[in-house]
Amino acid sequence: MAVNSKKIAVYVLVVFVSYVIITDPEKAADYVQIGFEGISDAAQALGDFASWVANGGES
């Protein structure tokens, strides 16, 4: 019976995240903050692009 590689990857990721949270919670919090800042920056860029398109591509 073959094991699905996606399941293995998810399992490894969960184990790694759990390890980081348990061993260094402050560093884990920094990683979460960096991730949310990246998501926020991407959403801001998409909003700026949508506004630019809605205004007919004018600067």
Buried (B, 14 or more C-beta within 10 A) or exposed (E): EEEEEEEEEEEEEEEEEEEEBEEEEEEBEEEEEEEEEEEEEEEEEEEEEEEEEEEEEEE
